[in-house]
């Protein structure tokens, strides 16, 4: 399911409901309506919410209850979250509701599908969910346009949903019993945050391996620690994979082979232990992907409708603790990815450690070279360490102590996304530093992977022969990361047999 989500994010293919899903949705809906017809009391359907669960709602007020739920719960604040994340939220909510355990009406789900296929994306402020009882505030903002309220991004502009309704761009839907609660009770915001981070991390991690390999060449470090024999006796899967990728990237490197008989005995840990550290990060990424895969396939609202046994049961599937812990864990792992990269950047700039010109530039003194580029890396690493404090232990009781333990998964996800952004810059600066170091290695050929990286970097940024405005070089970051052809070449080298 993660691959399916990533494919949707890249292609934005049209979303449809299968006949099987429609049947499941309608079956659950019938049970909800039957219970109401029998006068049964069901939480959130004909009662208030949270601490107000004991308040019975009269039949004539059931529709108003669901609309008021969206009105009152749309209390998020801050800048709108990335529209890609909003699209993921909508896709995940459709996936959740279409499994037929929510009791939401088919008309409401179909309207959500319609807006997503129109690429009409609600504006969702990023802060205001504690990740339990569902991501109530963000999901309320996401669902307001269904009833002709709220704000949306449509065809590159921000609109009031009611203006688009008046212009007959689309027609709003009328909420019935359980509809509003089904829409906003769930973990789709938390899931989308972590899923979007994973989407970026897949590419970023492979490039981090490549940057490390290029630094090995620039520092005249040995590739012996990457030999398969060493990894096999450790038996850690991520470590084995990372070492293999490094061997592929450095295969046929004249730079590495040029100093086989040098006097150095061992390299610093930031070079020698790349497989061990990056392998641990890779294992963490895989673990978090497993958690997110499970969540995508889960039903996370409340109460849940079980037509096969004729019951509607209240529980706690809306609690996003698995995502909160997973996001915190991935944040810690990526912080370590940045930490070890920073160490290599520092060593490349230190002439006593690398044998390269001080701060990677000739005529040091009048030129400062990469001195402050390293300082930027240090600042980003320090911020990452602060952000690595776990959000998942920061529970604060809400709803008059009815919701007395919450996950804070959205806070964990937002921190994670900031760390991902910081890591992008750290790795780019390592690439620039390593390419500068390779320039001093007597025109010897780089490895199969590192030579492609070097060529790509030098197509964007020229050698630093004297000080210039380095921020312009740093701003080439998106040109580097977004080159699909380059990345596909690197993927092919990483995975090909030698």
Buried (B, 14 or more C-beta within 10 A) or exposed (E): BBEEBBEBBEEBEEBEBEEEBBEBBEBBBEBBBEBBEEEEEBBBBBBBBBEEBEEEBEEEEBBEBBBBBBEEBBBBEEEBBBBBBBBBBBBBBBBBBBBBBBBBBBBBBBBBBBBBBBBBBBBBBBBBBBBBBBBBBBBBBBBBBBBBBBBBBBEEEEBBBBEBBEEEBBEBBBBBBBBBBBBBBBBBBBBBBBBBBBBBBEBBBBBBBBBBBBBBBBBBBBBEBBEEEBBEEEEBEBBBBBBBBBBBBBBBBBBBEBBEEEEEEEBBEBBBBBBBBBBBBBBBBEBBBEBBBEBBEBBBBBBBBBBEEEEBEEEEBBBBBBBBBBBBBBBBBBBBBBBBBBBBBBBBBBEEEBEBBBBBBEEBEEBBBBBEBBEBBBBBBBBBBEBBEBBBEBBEEBBEEEBEEBBBBBBBBBBBBBBBEBBBBBBBBBBBBBBBBBBBBEEBBBBBBBBBBBEBBEEBBEEBEEBEEBEEBBEBBEEBBEBEEBBEBBEEBBEEEE
